[in-house]
Amino acid sequence: MKVKAEPENVYKPAEDNVVAREIQGEFILVPIVSGIGDMEDEIFSLNETGKAVWSKLDGKQSLKDIAKALALDYDGPDGVIEDDGVGIAQELLKRKMLVEVKRK
């Protein structure tokens, strides 16, 4: 079953599966569970946009809400920022570094 990131969904880091660290100015995500690092490269590096999205993935805000908040800080249309956020979330879901939070 393929998981797809959606703008209306809420996500948070898969805390049991990943550790986030900033090392020498580079922000990286490292899988800590056996088997999730079977991708071509286990360590995932985030650029400034990715880091900003990651910092807001708190399990409370949708990707759409995160994009709106980031649009206030970055020079770019909401739609482009939202697309970038969905793309980052999609990749992190695929790597099992992110989980969807089901709304009640």
C-alpha positions as CSV (number, residue, x, y, z in Angstrom):
1,M,0.0,0.0,0.0
2,K,1.4,3.3,-1.1
3,V,1.1,6.2,1.3
4,K,0.4,9.7,-0.1
5,A,1.0,13.0,1.7
6,E,-2.0,15.3,1.4
7,P,-2.1,19.0,2.3
8,E,-5.1,18.6,4.6
9,N,-3.5,15.9,6.7
10,V,-1.5,16.4,9.9
11,Y,1.9,14.7,10.4
12,K,4.5,14.4,13.0
13,P,8.0,12.9,13.2
14,A,8.1,9.1,13.8
15,E,9.9,9.5,17.0
16,D,10.7,5.8,17.4
17,N,12.2,5.7,13.9
18,V,14.2,8.8,13.4
19,V,16.6,11.3,15.1
20,A,17.0,14.8,13.8
21,R,20.4,16.6,14.3
22,E,22.1,19.7,13.1
23,I,25.8,18.9,12.5
24,Q,28.2,21.5,11.2
25,G,25.4,23.6,9.8
26,E,23.7,20.7,8.1
27,F,20.3,19.4,9.3
28,I,20.0,15.6,9.0
29,L,17.5,12.9,9.8
30,V,18.9,9.5,10.7
31,P,16.8,6.3,10.9
32,I,17.2,4.5,14.2
33,V,15.1,1.4,13.5
34,S,16.4,-1.6,11.7
35,G,14.9,-2.0,8.2
36,I,13.8,1.6,7.5
37,G,17.2,2.5,6.1
38,D,16.9,0.1,3.2
39,M,16.7,3.1,0.8
40,E,19.7,4.0,-1.3
41,D,20.9,6.4,1.3
42,E,19.9,6.1,4.9
43,I,20.7,9.6,6.2
44,F,18.4,12.3,4.9
45,S,19.6,15.8,4.7
46,L,17.2,18.7,4.7
47,N,17.7,22.1,3.1
48,E,16.4,25.3,4.7
49,T,12.9,24.8,3.4
50,G,12.9,21.2,4.6
51,K,14.2,22.2,8.0
52,A,11.5,24.9,8.3
53,V,8.8,22.3,7.4
54,W,10.2,19.7,9.8
55,S,10.3,22.2,12.6
56,K,6.5,22.7,12.2
57,L,5.5,19.1,11.9
58,D,4.1,18.9,15.4
59,G,1.1,16.6,14.9
60,K,-1.3,19.6,15.3
61,Q,-1.1,21.5,12.1
62,S,-2.0,20.4,8.6
63,L,0.6,20.7,5.8
64,K,-1.7,23.5,4.4
65,D,-1.5,25.4,7.7
66,I,2.2,24.9,7.8
67,A,2.5,26.3,4.3
68,K,0.5,29.4,5.2
69,A,2.7,30.0,8.3
70,L,5.9,29.6,6.2
71,A,4.6,31.9,3.5
72,L,4.8,34.7,6.1
73,D,8.5,34.0,6.6
74,Y,9.6,33.1,3.1
75,D,9.2,34.9,-0.2
76,G,7.0,32.6,-2.2
77,P,3.4,31.9,-3.0
78,D,1.4,29.7,-0.7
79,G,0.9,27.1,-3.5
80,V,4.6,26.7,-4.2
81,I,5.4,26.4,-0.5
82,E,2.6,23.9,0.0
83,D,3.8,21.8,-2.9
84,D,7.3,21.8,-1.4
85,G,5.9,20.8,2.0
86,V,3.8,18.0,0.5
87,G,6.9,16.8,-1.4
88,I,9.0,16.7,1.7
89,A,6.3,15.0,3.7
90,Q,5.9,12.4,0.9
91,E,9.6,11.5,0.9
92,L,9.7,11.3,4.7
93,L,6.5,9.1,4.8
94,K,8.1,6.8,2.2
95,R,11.2,6.6,4.5
96,K,9.0,6.0,7.6
97,M,10.4,9.1,9.3
98,L,7.0,10.7,9.4
99,V,3.6,9.5,10.5
100,E,0.1,10.7,9.9
101,V,-1.9,11.9,12.9
102,K,-5.5,10.8,12.7
103,R,-7.9,13.6,13.6
104,K,-10.6,12.8,16.2
